């Protein structure tokens, strides 16, 4: 799990996500299944913390380490999530 603070934090993962072009499945608002490099699916959760911080968690190995990396699964799910959240606000 990591807290999203800046876009710079995401740049590497975004580059990888663009190259990889994975599949993101919508499960429910804030919960997505993202296809990993071996064809398996990881669950990514995007939610808001108590102070409005953006919290993202992924159940892949990188997302579970002590110092979690921003993995491309999280970024792929986030790009869908941000679009959906925007639609909700304007709906
Ligand atoms: Zn991941």
PDB file of the backbone (N, CA, C, O) and the ligand in Angstrom, with CONECT records:
HET     ZN  A 101       1
ATOM      1  N   UNK A   1       0.831  -1.194   0.000  1.00  0.00           N
ATOM      2  CA  UNK A   1       0.000   0.000   0.000  1.00  0.00           C
ATOM      3  C   UNK A   1       0.867   1.244   0.000  1.00  0.00           C
ATOM      4  O   UNK A   1       1.865   1.305   0.718  1.00  0.00           O
ATOM      5  N   UNK A   2       0.508   2.210  -0.773  1.00  0.00           N
ATOM      6  CA  UNK A   2       1.258   3.453  -0.737  1.00  0.00           C
ATOM      7  C   UNK A   2       0.308   4.633  -0.845  1.00  0.00           C
ATOM      8  O   UNK A   2      -0.825   4.509  -1.310  1.00  0.00           O
ATOM      9  N   UNK A   3       0.797   5.764  -0.407  1.00  0.00           N
ATOM     10  CA  UNK A   3      -0.002   6.977  -0.491  1.00  0.00           C
ATOM     11  C   UNK A   3       0.498   7.788  -1.672  1.00  0.00           C
ATOM     12  O   UNK A   3       1.691   8.056  -1.813  1.00  0.00           O
ATOM     13  N   UNK A   4      -0.428   8.161  -2.494  1.00  0.00           N
ATOM     14  CA  UNK A   4      -0.077   8.900  -3.694  1.00  0.00           C
ATOM     15  C   UNK A   4       0.123  10.371  -3.353  1.00  0.00           C
ATOM     16  O   UNK A   4      -0.808  11.055  -2.927  1.00  0.00           O
ATOM     17  N   UNK A   5       1.344  10.844  -3.546  1.00  0.00           N
ATOM     18  CA  UNK A   5       1.644  12.221  -3.179  1.00  0.00           C
ATOM     19  C   UNK A   5       1.935  13.109  -4.381  1.00  0.00           C
ATOM     20  O   UNK A   5       1.533  14.272  -4.419  1.00  0.00           O
ATOM     21  N   UNK A   6       2.626  12.559  -5.343  1.00  0.00           N
ATOM     22  CA  UNK A   6       2.956  13.385  -6.489  1.00  0.00           C
ATOM     23  C   UNK A   6       2.956  12.562  -7.751  1.00  0.00           C
ATOM     24  O   UNK A   6       3.025  11.333  -7.715  1.00  0.00           O
ATOM     25  N   UNK A   7       2.880  13.249  -8.857  1.00  0.00           N
ATOM     26  CA  UNK A   7       2.861  12.547 -10.123  1.00  0.00           C
ATOM     27  C   UNK A   7       4.244  12.000 -10.480  1.00  0.00           C
ATOM     28  O   UNK A   7       4.360  11.007 -11.199  1.00  0.00           O
ATOM     29  N   UNK A   8       5.287  12.656  -9.970  1.00  0.00           N
ATOM     30  CA  UNK A   8       6.655  12.222 -10.245  1.00  0.00           C
ATOM     31  C   UNK A   8       6.874  10.797  -9.742  1.00  0.00           C
ATOM     32  O   UNK A   8       7.609  10.010 -10.338  1.00  0.00           O
ATOM     33  N   UNK A   9       6.219  10.495  -8.638  1.00  0.00           N
ATOM     34  CA  UNK A   9       6.280   9.181  -8.017  1.00  0.00           C
ATOM     35  C   UNK A   9       5.793   8.112  -9.007  1.00  0.00           C
ATOM     36  O   UNK A   9       6.208   6.954  -8.943  1.00  0.00           O
ATOM     37  N   UNK A  10       4.934   8.511  -9.893  1.00  0.00           N
ATOM     38  CA  UNK A  10       4.274   7.559 -10.782  1.00  0.00           C
ATOM     39  C   UNK A  10       4.931   7.414 -12.143  1.00  0.00           C
ATOM     40  O   UNK A  10       4.614   6.492 -12.895  1.00  0.00           O
ATOM     41  N   UNK A  11       5.847   8.322 -12.461  1.00  0.00           N
ATOM     42  CA  UNK A  11       6.322   8.400 -13.843  1.00  0.00           C
ATOM     43  C   UNK A  11       6.863   7.093 -14.401  1.00  0.00           C
ATOM     44  O   UNK A  11       6.529   6.698 -15.518  1.00  0.00           O
ATOM     45  N   UNK A  12       7.702   6.424 -13.614  1.00  0.00           N
ATOM     46  CA  UNK A  12       8.276   5.151 -14.074  1.00  0.00           C
ATOM     47  C   UNK A  12       7.198   4.110 -14.306  1.00  0.00           C
ATOM     48  O   UNK A  12       7.195   3.402 -15.313  1.00  0.00           O
ATOM     49  N   UNK A  13       6.281   4.035 -13.346  1.00  0.00           N
ATOM     50  CA  UNK A  13       5.210   3.051 -13.437  1.00  0.00           C
ATOM     51  C   UNK A  13       4.284   3.370 -14.609  1.00  0.00           C
ATOM     52  O   UNK A  13       3.772   2.462 -15.265  1.00  0.00           O
ATOM     53  N   UNK A  14       4.072   4.647 -14.869  1.00  0.00           N
ATOM     54  CA  UNK A  14       3.229   5.037 -16.003  1.00  0.00           C
ATOM     55  C   UNK A  14       3.881   4.589 -17.304  1.00  0.00           C
ATOM     56  O   UNK A  14       3.215   4.052 -18.189  1.00  0.00           O
ATOM     57  N   UNK A  15       5.191   4.814 -17.415  1.00  0.00           N
ATOM     58  CA  UNK A  15       5.927   4.404 -18.616  1.00  0.00           C
ATOM     59  C   UNK A  15       5.804   2.897 -18.825  1.00  0.00           C
ATOM     60  O   UNK A  15       5.615   2.428 -19.947  1.00  0.00           O
ATOM     61  N   UNK A  16       5.911   2.161 -17.751  1.00  0.00           N
ATOM     62  CA  UNK A  16       5.797   0.709 -17.859  1.00  0.00           C
ATOM     63  C   UNK A  16       4.368   0.304 -18.221  1.00  0.00           C
ATOM     64  O   UNK A  16       4.154  -0.593 -19.036  1.00  0.00           O
ATOM     65  N   UNK A  17       3.408   0.967 -17.613  1.00  0.00           N
ATOM     66  CA  UNK A  17       2.006   0.646 -17.885  1.00  0.00           C
ATOM     67  C   UNK A  17       1.677   0.884 -19.357  1.00  0.00           C
ATOM     68  O   UNK A  17       0.914   0.127 -19.957  1.00  0.00           O
ATOM     69  N   UNK A  18       2.253   1.936 -19.936  1.00  0.00           N
ATOM     70  CA  UNK A  18       1.985   2.253 -21.339  1.00  0.00           C
ATOM     71  C   UNK A  18       2.580   1.190 -22.259  1.00  0.00           C
ATOM     72  O   UNK A  18       1.990   0.822 -23.274  1.00  0.00           O
ATOM     73  N   UNK A  19       3.771   0.705 -21.874  1.00  0.00           N
ATOM     74  CA  UNK A  19       4.432  -0.330 -22.667  1.00  0.00           C
ATOM     75  C   UNK A  19       3.700  -1.656 -22.552  1.00  0.00           C
ATOM     76  O   UNK A  19       3.520  -2.376 -23.534  1.00  0.00           O
ATOM     77  N   UNK A  20       3.288  -1.956 -21.350  1.00  0.00           N
ATOM     78  CA  UNK A  20       2.718  -3.266 -21.071  1.00  0.00           C
ATOM     79  C   UNK A  20       1.284  -3.404 -21.582  1.00  0.00           C
ATOM     80  O   UNK A  20       0.875  -4.475 -22.032  1.00  0.00           O
ATOM     81  N   UNK A  21       0.540  -2.331 -21.508  1.00  0.00           N
ATOM     82  CA  UNK A  21      -0.870  -2.332 -21.938  1.00  0.00           C
ATOM     83  C   UNK A  21      -1.636  -3.503 -21.376  1.00  0.00           C
ATOM     84  O   UNK A  21      -2.028  -4.418 -22.100  1.00  0.00           O
ATOM     85  N   UNK A  22      -1.838  -3.462 -20.114  1.00  0.00           N
ATOM     86  CA  UNK A  22      -2.501  -4.557 -19.447  1.00  0.00           C
ATOM     87  C   UNK A  22      -4.018  -4.396 -19.512  1.00  0.00           C
ATOM     88  O   UNK A  22      -4.536  -3.417 -20.050  1.00  0.00           O
ATOM     89  N   UNK A  23      -4.695  -5.356 -18.963  1.00  0.00           N
ATOM     90  CA  UNK A  23      -6.155  -5.330 -18.923  1.00  0.00           C
ATOM     91  C   UNK A  23      -6.589  -4.958 -17.514  1.00  0.00           C
ATOM     92  O   UNK A  23      -6.082  -5.510 -16.537  1.00  0.00           O
ATOM     93  N   UNK A  24      -7.509  -4.041 -17.410  1.00  0.00           N
ATOM     94  CA  UNK A  24      -8.057  -3.664 -16.107  1.00  0.00           C
ATOM     95  C   UNK A  24      -9.534  -4.028 -16.090  1.00  0.00           C
ATOM     96  O   UNK A  24     -10.305  -3.597 -16.947  1.00  0.00           O
ATOM     97  N   UNK A  25      -9.909  -4.817 -15.115  1.00  0.00           N
ATOM     98  CA  UNK A  25     -11.326  -5.186 -14.971  1.00  0.00           C
ATOM     99  C   UNK A  25     -11.933  -4.423 -13.814  1.00  0.00           C
ATOM    100  O   UNK A  25     -11.356  -4.332 -12.730  1.00  0.00           O
ATOM    101  N   UNK A  26     -13.083  -3.888 -14.064  1.00  0.00           N
ATOM    102  CA  UNK A  26     -13.818  -3.165 -13.026  1.00  0.00           C
ATOM    103  C   UNK A  26     -14.529  -4.176 -12.129  1.00  0.00           C
ATOM    104  O   UNK A  26     -15.299  -5.002 -12.618  1.00  0.00           O
ATOM    105  N   UNK A  27     -14.278  -4.117 -10.835  1.00  0.00           N
ATOM    106  CA  UNK A  27     -14.981  -5.005  -9.897  1.00  0.00           C
ATOM    107  C   UNK A  27     -16.058  -4.210  -9.170  1.00  0.00           C
ATOM    108  O   UNK A  27     -17.239  -4.553  -9.219  1.00  0.00           O
ATOM    109  N   UNK A  28     -15.638  -3.146  -8.498  1.00  0.00           N
ATOM    110  CA  UNK A  28     -16.592  -2.193  -7.945  1.00  0.00           C
ATOM    111  C   UNK A  28     -15.852  -0.864  -7.881  1.00  0.00           C
ATOM    112  O   UNK A  28     -14.646  -0.814  -8.126  1.00  0.00           O
ATOM    113  N   UNK A  29     -16.561   0.209  -7.555  1.00  0.00           N
ATOM    114  CA  UNK A  29     -15.902   1.508  -7.544  1.00  0.00           C
ATOM    115  C   UNK A  29     -14.760   1.485  -6.537  1.00  0.00           C
ATOM    116  O   UNK A  29     -14.991   1.327  -5.339  1.00  0.00           O
ATOM    117  N   UNK A  30     -13.532   1.640  -7.015  1.00  0.00           N
ATOM    118  CA  UNK A  30     -12.365   1.625  -6.142  1.00  0.00           C
ATOM    119  C   UNK A  30     -11.659   0.278  -6.083  1.00  0.00           C
ATOM    120  O   UNK A  30     -10.589   0.170  -5.484  1.00  0.00           O
ATOM    121  N   UNK A  31     -12.237  -0.740  -6.689  1.00  0.00           N
ATOM    122  CA  UNK A  31     -11.605  -2.065  -6.676  1.00  0.00           C
ATOM    123  C   UNK A  31     -11.506  -2.584  -8.115  1.00  0.00           C
ATOM    124  O   UNK A  31     -12.503  -2.653  -8.835  1.00  0.00           O
ATOM    125  N   UNK A  32     -10.298  -2.943  -8.511  1.00  0.00           N
ATOM    126  CA  UNK A  32     -10.055  -3.358  -9.888  1.00  0.00           C
ATOM    127  C   UNK A  32      -9.149  -4.579  -9.916  1.00  0.00           C
ATOM    128  O   UNK A  32      -8.324  -4.782  -9.026  1.00  0.00           O
ATOM    129  N   UNK A  33      -9.319  -5.383 -10.949  1.00  0.00           N
ATOM    130  CA  UNK A  33      -8.420  -6.522 -11.162  1.00  0.00           C
ATOM    131  C   UNK A  33      -7.546  -6.175 -12.361  1.00  0.00           C
ATOM    132  O   UNK A  33      -8.051  -5.859 -13.438  1.00  0.00           O
ATOM    133  N   UNK A  34      -6.239  -6.236 -12.164  1.00  0.00           N
ATOM    134  CA  UNK A  34      -5.308  -5.852 -13.219  1.00  0.00           C
ATOM    135  C   UNK A  34      -4.465  -7.060 -13.604  1.00  0.00           C
ATOM    136  O   UNK A  34      -3.934  -7.762 -12.744  1.00  0.00           O
ATOM    137  N   UNK A  35      -4.352  -7.291 -14.889  1.00  0.00           N
ATOM    138  CA  UNK A  35      -3.592  -8.440 -15.365  1.00  0.00           C
ATOM    139  C   UNK A  35      -2.094  -8.203 -15.217  1.00  0.00           C
ATOM    140  O   UNK A  35      -1.574  -7.174 -15.648  1.00  0.00           O
ATOM    141  N   UNK A  36      -1.414  -9.150 -14.612  1.00  0.00           N
ATOM    142  CA  UNK A  36       0.028  -9.061 -14.433  1.00  0.00           C
ATOM    143  C   UNK A  36       0.759  -9.612 -15.642  1.00  0.00           C
ATOM    144  O   UNK A  36       0.140 -10.074 -16.600  1.00  0.00           O
ATOM    145  N   UNK A  37       2.089  -9.560 -15.589  1.00  0.00           N
ATOM    146  CA  UNK A  37       2.894  -9.957 -16.749  1.00  0.00           C
ATOM    147  C   UNK A  37       2.800 -11.455 -17.035  1.00  0.00           C
ATOM    148  O   UNK A  37       3.111 -11.889 -18.144  1.00  0.00           O
ATOM    149  N   UNK A  38       2.377 -12.245 -16.057  1.00  0.00           N
ATOM    150  CA  UNK A  38       2.263 -13.688 -16.279  1.00  0.00           C
ATOM    151  C   UNK A  38       0.830 -14.106 -16.565  1.00  0.00           C
ATOM    152  O   UNK A  38       0.517 -15.297 -16.579  1.00  0.00           O
ATOM    153  N   UNK A  39      -0.030 -13.142 -16.791  1.00  0.00           N
ATOM    154  CA  UNK A  39      -1.412 -13.454 -17.130  1.00  0.00           C
ATOM    155  C   UNK A  39      -2.315 -13.644 -15.924  1.00  0.00           C
ATOM    156  O   UNK A  39      -3.515 -13.886 -16.055  1.00  0.00           O
ATOM    157  N   UNK A  40      -1.717 -13.530 -14.753  1.00  0.00           N
ATOM    158  CA  UNK A  40      -2.504 -13.628 -13.530  1.00  0.00           C
ATOM    159  C   UNK A  40      -3.097 -12.260 -13.190  1.00  0.00           C
ATOM    160  O   UNK A  40      -2.632 -11.240 -13.699  1.00  0.00           O
ATOM    161  N   UNK A  41      -4.103 -12.232 -12.347  1.00  0.00           N
ATOM    162  CA  UNK A  41      -4.712 -10.951 -12.003  1.00  0.00           C
ATOM    163  C   UNK A  41      -4.396 -10.542 -10.575  1.00  0.00           C
ATOM    164  O   UNK A  41      -4.395 -11.365  -9.660  1.00  0.00           O
ATOM    165  N   UNK A  42      -4.129  -9.260 -10.402  1.00  0.00           N
ATOM    166  CA  UNK A  42      -3.898  -8.705  -9.079  1.00  0.00           C
ATOM    167  C   UNK A  42      -5.050  -7.773  -8.742  1.00  0.00           C
ATOM    168  O   UNK A  42      -5.647  -7.157  -9.625  1.00  0.00           O
ATOM    169  N   UNK A  43      -5.351  -7.679  -7.472  1.00  0.00           N
ATOM    170  CA  UNK A  43      -6.414  -6.787  -7.034  1.00  0.00           C
ATOM    171  C   UNK A  43      -5.810  -5.468  -6.572  1.00  0.00           C
ATOM    172  O   UNK A  43      -4.917  -5.441  -5.726  1.00  0.00           O
ATOM    173  N   UNK A  44      -6.303  -4.393  -7.132  1.00  0.00           N
ATOM    174  CA  UNK A  44      -5.841  -3.060  -6.751  1.00  0.00           C
ATOM    175  C   UNK A  44      -7.016  -2.304  -6.138  1.00  0.00           C
ATOM    176  O   UNK A  44      -8.112  -2.270  -6.698  1.00  0.00           O
ATOM    177  N   UNK A  45      -6.767  -1.703  -4.982  1.00  0.00           N
ATOM    178  CA  UNK A  45      -7.792  -0.900  -4.338  1.00  0.00           C
ATOM    179  C   UNK A  45      -7.350   0.551  -4.302  1.00  0.00           C
ATOM    180  O   UNK A  45      -6.210   0.853  -3.948  1.00  0.00           O
ATOM    181  N   UNK A  46      -8.249   1.442  -4.666  1.00  0.00           N
ATOM    182  CA  UNK A  46      -7.989   2.878  -4.597  1.00  0.00           C
ATOM    183  C   UNK A  46      -9.007   3.465  -3.644  1.00  0.00           C
ATOM    184  O   UNK A  46     -10.213   3.312  -3.840  1.00  0.00           O
ATOM    185  N   UNK A  47      -8.528   4.130  -2.623  1.00  0.00           N
ATOM    186  CA  UNK A  47      -9.477   4.739  -1.686  1.00  0.00           C
ATOM    187  C   UNK A  47      -8.916   6.027  -1.114  1.00  0.00           C
ATOM    188  O   UNK A  47      -7.755   6.375  -1.326  1.00  0.00           O
ATOM    189  N   UNK A  48      -9.776   6.726  -0.379  1.00  0.00           N
ATOM    190  CA  UNK A  48      -9.374   7.973   0.265  1.00  0.00           C
ATOM    191  C   UNK A  48      -9.138   7.731   1.741  1.00  0.00           C
ATOM    192  O   UNK A  48      -9.924   7.058   2.407  1.00  0.00           O
ATOM    193  N   UNK A  49      -8.050   8.285   2.244  1.00  0.00           N
ATOM    194  CA  UNK A  49      -7.754   8.176   3.662  1.00  0.00           C
ATOM    195  C   UNK A  49      -8.549   9.195   4.461  1.00  0.00           C
ATOM    196  O   UNK A  49      -9.314   9.979   3.899  1.00  0.00           O
ATOM    197  N   UNK A  50      -8.366   9.180   5.769  1.00  0.00           N
ATOM    198  CA  UNK A  50      -9.103  10.068   6.664  1.00  0.00           C
ATOM    199  C   UNK A  50      -8.854  11.530   6.368  1.00  0.00           C
ATOM    200  O   UNK A  50      -9.714  12.375   6.615  1.00  0.00           O
ATOM    201  N   UNK A  51      -7.684  11.829   5.843  1.00  0.00           N
ATOM    202  CA  UNK A  51      -7.346  13.225   5.582  1.00  0.00           C
ATOM    203  C   UNK A  51      -7.398  13.538   4.097  1.00  0.00           C
ATOM    204  O   UNK A  51      -6.809  14.517   3.639  1.00  0.00           O
ATOM    205  N   UNK A  52      -8.095  12.717   3.359  1.00  0.00           N
ATOM    206  CA  UNK A  52      -8.268  12.960   1.940  1.00  0.00           C
ATOM    207  C   UNK A  52      -7.116  12.480   1.090  1.00  0.00           C
ATOM    208  O   UNK A  52      -7.092  12.716  -0.118  1.00  0.00           O
ATOM    209  N   UNK A  53      -6.150  11.802   1.713  1.00  0.00           N
ATOM    210  CA  UNK A  53      -5.024  11.307   0.931  1.00  0.00           C
ATOM    211  C   UNK A  53      -5.470  10.138   0.046  1.00  0.00           C
ATOM    212  O   UNK A  53      -6.394   9.398   0.384  1.00  0.00           O
ATOM    213  N   UNK A  54      -4.805   9.998  -1.065  1.00  0.00           N
ATOM    214  CA  UNK A  54      -5.151   8.919  -1.985  1.00  0.00           C
ATOM    215  C   UNK A  54      -4.338   7.687  -1.635  1.00  0.00           C
ATOM    216  O   UNK A  54      -3.110   7.696  -1.722  1.00  0.00           O
ATOM    217  N   UNK A  55      -5.013   6.651  -1.246  1.00  0.00           N
ATOM    218  CA  UNK A  55      -4.332   5.428  -0.840  1.00  0.00           C
ATOM    219  C   UNK A  55      -4.573   4.358  -1.901  1.00  0.00           C
ATOM    220  O   UNK A  55      -5.708   4.091  -2.297  1.00  0.00           O
ATOM    221  N   UNK A  56      -3.485   3.759  -2.345  1.00  0.00           N
ATOM    222  CA  UNK A  56      -3.593   2.726  -3.367  1.00  0.00           C
ATOM    223  C   UNK A  56      -2.901   1.475  -2.852  1.00  0.00           C
ATOM    224  O   UNK A  56      -1.783   1.549  -2.342  1.00  0.00           O
ATOM    225  N   UNK A  57      -3.546   0.342  -2.979  1.00  0.00           N
ATOM    226  CA  UNK A  57      -2.870  -0.890  -2.595  1.00  0.00           C
ATOM    227  C   UNK A  57      -3.032  -1.935  -3.691  1.00  0.00           C
ATOM    228  O   UNK A  57      -4.052  -1.999  -4.378  1.00  0.00           O
ATOM    229  N   UNK A  58      -1.997  -2.745  -3.830  1.00  0.00           N
ATOM    230  CA  UNK A  58      -1.995  -3.788  -4.843  1.00  0.00           C
ATOM    231  C   UNK A  58      -1.494  -5.049  -4.167  1.00  0.00           C
ATOM    232  O   UNK A  58      -0.599  -4.977  -3.325  1.00  0.00           O
ATOM    233  N   UNK A  59      -2.043  -6.192  -4.509  1.00  0.00           N
ATOM    234  CA  UNK A  59      -1.608  -7.408  -3.826  1.00  0.00           C
ATOM    235  C   UNK A  59      -0.497  -8.164  -4.559  1.00  0.00           C
ATOM    236  O   UNK A  59      -0.276  -9.346  -4.292  1.00  0.00           O
ATOM    237  N   UNK A  60       0.203  -7.492  -5.480  1.00  0.00           N
ATOM    238  CA  UNK A  60       1.360  -8.135  -6.097  1.00  0.00           C
ATOM    239  C   UNK A  60       2.560  -8.034  -5.158  1.00  0.00           C
ATOM    240  O   UNK A  60       2.483  -7.390  -4.112  1.00  0.00           O
ATOM    241  N   UNK A  61       3.660  -8.669  -5.532  1.00  0.00           N
ATOM    242  CA  UNK A  61       4.849  -8.707  -4.687  1.00  0.00           C
ATOM    243  C   UNK A  61       5.410  -7.313  -4.403  1.00  0.00           C
ATOM    244  O   UNK A  61       5.760  -6.997  -3.266  1.00  0.00           O
ATOM    245  N   UNK A  62       5.493  -6.483  -5.448  1.00  0.00           N
ATOM    246  CA  UNK A  62       6.035  -5.140  -5.272  1.00  0.00           C
ATOM    247  C   UNK A  62       5.165  -4.319  -4.335  1.00  0.00           C
ATOM    248  O   UNK A  62       5.669  -3.529  -3.538  1.00  0.00           O
ATOM    249  N   UNK A  63       3.852  -4.511  -4.437  1.00  0.00           N
ATOM    250  CA  UNK A  63       2.926  -3.745  -3.604  1.00  0.00           C
ATOM    251  C   UNK A  63       2.908  -4.198  -2.161  1.00  0.00           C
ATOM    252  O   UNK A  63       2.425  -3.474  -1.291  1.00  0.00           O
ATOM    253  N   UNK A  64       3.432  -5.400  -1.889  1.00  0.00           N
ATOM    254  CA  UNK A  64       3.391  -5.953  -0.538  1.00  0.00           C
ATOM    255  C   UNK A  64       4.687  -5.750   0.239  1.00  0.00           C
ATOM    256  O   UNK A  64       4.732  -6.032   1.437  1.00  0.00           O
ATOM    257  N   UNK A  65       5.745  -5.265  -0.419  1.00  0.00           N
ATOM    258  CA  UNK A  65       7.028  -5.153   0.268  1.00  0.00           C
ATOM    259  C   UNK A  65       6.992  -4.043   1.315  1.00  0.00           C
ATOM    260  O   UNK A  65       6.069  -3.230   1.348  1.00  0.00           O
ATOM    261  N   UNK A  66       8.008  -4.026   2.161  1.00  0.00           N
ATOM    262  CA  UNK A  66       8.041  -3.055   3.261  1.00  0.00           C
ATOM    263  C   UNK A  66       8.050  -1.632   2.713  1.00  0.00           C
ATOM    264  O   UNK A  66       7.349  -0.748   3.205  1.00  0.00           O
ATOM    265  N   UNK A  67       8.861  -1.442   1.687  1.00  0.00           N
ATOM    266  CA  UNK A  67       8.866  -0.142   1.015  1.00  0.00           C
ATOM    267  C   UNK A  67       8.229  -0.341  -0.349  1.00  0.00           C
ATOM    268  O   UNK A  67       8.930  -0.534  -1.343  1.00  0.00           O
ATOM    269  N   UNK A  68       6.922  -0.294  -0.401  1.00  0.00           N
ATOM    270  CA  UNK A  68       6.268  -0.679  -1.657  1.00  0.00           C
ATOM    271  C   UNK A  68       6.599   0.244  -2.817  1.00  0.00           C
ATOM    272  O   UNK A  68       6.698   1.462  -2.673  1.00  0.00           O
ATOM    273  N   UNK A  69       6.763  -0.373  -3.948  1.00  0.00           N
ATOM    274  CA  UNK A  69       6.985   0.375  -5.168  1.00  0.00           C
ATOM    275  C   UNK A  69       5.626   0.675  -5.771  1.00  0.00           C
ATOM    276  O   UNK A  69       4.642  -0.025  -5.531  1.00  0.00           O
ATOM    277  N   UNK A  70       5.604   1.727  -6.552  1.00  0.00           N
ATOM    278  CA  UNK A  70       4.391   2.000  -7.298  1.00  0.00           C
ATOM    279  C   UNK A  70       4.432   1.073  -8.501  1.00  0.00           C
ATOM    280  O   UNK A  70       5.201   1.307  -9.434  1.00  0.00           O
ATOM    281  N   UNK A  71       3.629   0.038  -8.494  1.00  0.00           N
ATOM    282  CA  UNK A  71       3.693  -0.919  -9.594  1.00  0.00           C
ATOM    283  C   UNK A  71       2.791  -0.471 -10.736  1.00  0.00           C
ATOM    284  O   UNK A  71       1.937   0.400 -10.570  1.00  0.00           O
ATOM    285  N   UNK A  72       2.993  -1.077 -11.885  1.00  0.00           N
ATOM    286  CA  UNK A  72       2.199  -0.642 -13.027  1.00  0.00           C
ATOM    287  C   UNK A  72       0.752  -1.102 -12.933  1.00  0.00           C
ATOM    288  O   UNK A  72      -0.118  -0.564 -13.618  1.00  0.00           O
ATOM    289  N   UNK A  73       0.488  -2.096 -12.086  1.00  0.00           N
ATOM    290  CA  UNK A  73      -0.908  -2.511 -11.877  1.00  0.00           C
ATOM    291  C   UNK A  73      -1.676  -1.373 -11.234  1.00  0.00           C
ATOM    292  O   UNK A  73      -2.779  -1.017 -11.650  1.00  0.00           O
ATOM    293  N   UNK A  74      -1.047  -0.806 -10.189  1.00  0.00           N
ATOM    294  CA  UNK A  74      -1.688   0.289  -9.459  1.00  0.00           C
ATOM    295  C   UNK A  74      -1.956   1.469 -10.389  1.00  0.00           C
ATOM    296  O   UNK A  74      -3.020   2.086 -10.340  1.00  0.00           O
ATOM    297  N   UNK A  75      -0.978   1.770 -11.232  1.00  0.00           N
ATOM    298  CA  UNK A  75      -1.130   2.907 -12.143  1.00  0.00           C
ATOM    299  C   UNK A  75      -2.237   2.650 -13.172  1.00  0.00           C
ATOM    300  O   UNK A  75      -3.027   3.541 -13.484  1.00  0.00           O
ATOM    301  N   UNK A  76      -2.281   1.426 -13.688  1.00  0.00           N
ATOM    302  CA  UNK A  76      -3.308   1.094 -14.664  1.00  0.00           C
ATOM    303  C   UNK A  76      -4.699   1.209 -14.045  1.00  0.00           C
ATOM    304  O   UNK A  76      -5.623   1.740 -14.661  1.00  0.00           O
ATOM    305  N   UNK A  77      -4.835   0.708 -12.830  1.00  0.00           N
ATOM    306  CA  UNK A  77      -6.122   0.792 -12.141  1.00  0.00           C
ATOM    307  C   UNK A  77      -6.469   2.244 -11.823  1.00  0.00           C
ATOM    308  O   UNK A  77      -7.619   2.668 -11.936  1.00  0.00           O
ATOM    309  N   UNK A  78      -5.440   2.994 -11.422  1.00  0.00           N
ATOM    310  CA  UNK A  78      -5.653   4.405 -11.078  1.00  0.00           C
ATOM    311  C   UNK A  78      -6.184   5.214 -12.253  1.00  0.00           C
ATOM    312  O   UNK A  78      -7.048   6.074 -12.084  1.00  0.00           O
ATOM    313  N   UNK A  79      -5.666   4.935 -13.436  1.00  0.00           N
ATOM    314  CA  UNK A  79      -6.098   5.727 -14.578  1.00  0.00           C
ATOM    315  C   UNK A  79      -7.582   5.482 -14.861  1.00  0.00           C
ATOM    316  O   UNK A  79      -8.293   6.395 -15.282  1.00  0.00           O
ATOM    317  N   UNK A  80      -8.046   4.262 -14.632  1.00  0.00           N
ATOM    318  CA  UNK A  80      -9.468   3.977 -14.777  1.00  0.00           C
ATOM    319  C   UNK A  80     -10.250   4.630 -13.633  1.00  0.00           C
ATOM    320  O   UNK A  80     -11.300   5.238 -13.842  1.00  0.00           O
ATOM    321  N   UNK A  81      -9.713   4.488 -12.429  1.00  0.00           N
ATOM    322  CA  UNK A  81     -10.378   5.012 -11.242  1.00  0.00           C
ATOM    323  C   UNK A  81     -10.569   6.530 -11.311  1.00  0.00           C
ATOM    324  O   UNK A  81     -11.633   7.046 -10.969  1.00  0.00           O
ATOM    325  N   UNK A  82      -9.545   7.223 -11.748  1.00  0.00           N
ATOM    326  CA  UNK A  82      -9.608   8.682 -11.829  1.00  0.00           C
ATOM    327  C   UNK A  82     -10.709   9.110 -12.803  1.00  0.00           C
ATOM    328  O   UNK A  82     -11.452  10.055 -12.538  1.00  0.00           O
ATOM    329  N   UNK A  83     -10.802   8.408 -13.920  1.00  0.00           N
ATOM    330  CA  UNK A  83     -11.847   8.700 -14.895  1.00  0.00           C
ATOM    331  C   UNK A  83     -13.235   8.471 -14.325  1.00  0.00           C
ATOM    332  O   UNK A  83     -14.147   9.268 -14.546  1.00  0.00           O
ATOM    333  N   UNK A  84     -13.390   7.378 -13.591  1.00  0.00           N
ATOM    334  CA  UNK A  84     -14.686   7.056 -12.991  1.00  0.00           C
ATOM    335  C   UNK A  84     -15.054   8.053 -11.905  1.00  0.00           C
ATOM    336  O   UNK A  84     -16.204   8.476 -11.794  1.00  0.00           O
ATOM    337  N   UNK A  85     -14.057   8.423 -11.102  1.00  0.00           N
ATOM    338  CA  UNK A  85     -14.299   9.366 -10.016  1.00  0.00           C
ATOM    339  C   UNK A  85     -14.741  10.713 -10.579  1.00  0.00           C
ATOM    340  O   UNK A  85     -15.584  11.393  -9.995  1.00  0.00           O
ATOM    341  N   UNK A  86     -14.173  11.083 -11.697  1.00  0.00           N
ATOM    342  CA  UNK A  86     -14.516  12.336 -12.344  1.00  0.00           C
ATOM    343  C   UNK A  86     -15.970  12.286 -12.847  1.00  0.00           C
ATOM    344  O   UNK A  86     -16.729  13.243 -12.694  1.00  0.00           O
ATOM    345  N   UNK A  87     -16.326  11.169 -13.439  1.00  0.00           N
ATOM    346  CA  UNK A  87     -17.707  11.009 -13.920  1.00  0.00           C
ATOM    347  C   UNK A  87     -18.704  11.109 -12.783  1.00  0.00           C
ATOM    348  O   UNK A  87     -19.777  11.692 -12.938  1.00  0.00           O
ATOM    349  N   UNK A  88     -18.351  10.543 -11.649  1.00  0.00           N
ATOM    350  CA  UNK A  88     -19.223  10.563 -10.472  1.00  0.00           C
ATOM    351  C   UNK A  88     -19.444  11.982  -9.979  1.00  0.00           C
ATOM    352  O   UNK A  88     -20.546  12.364  -9.585  1.00  0.00           O
ATOM    353  N   UNK A  89     -18.368  12.749 -10.014  1.00  0.00           N
ATOM    354  CA  UNK A  89     -18.473  14.124  -9.519  1.00  0.00           C
ATOM    355  C   UNK A  89     -19.348  14.988 -10.400  1.00  0.00           C
ATOM    356  O   UNK A  89     -20.022  15.897  -9.917  1.00  0.00           O
ATOM    357  N   UNK A  90     -19.338  14.711 -11.675  1.00  0.00           N
ATOM    358  CA  UNK A  90     -20.109  15.549 -12.592  1.00  0.00           C
ATOM    359  C   UNK A  90     -21.503  14.984 -12.826  1.00  0.00           C
ATOM    360  O   UNK A  90     -22.356  15.661 -13.401  1.00  0.00           O
ATOM    361  N   UNK A  91     -21.744  13.756 -12.388  1.00  0.00           N
ATOM    362  CA  UNK A  91     -23.053  13.130 -12.623  1.00  0.00           C
ATOM    363  C   UNK A  91     -24.135  13.742 -11.714  1.00  0.00           C
ATOM    364  O   UNK A  91     -25.296  13.337 -11.776  1.00  0.00           O
TER     365      UNK A  91
HETATM  366 ZN    ZN A 101       0.994  -4.483  -8.359  1.00  0.00          ZN
END
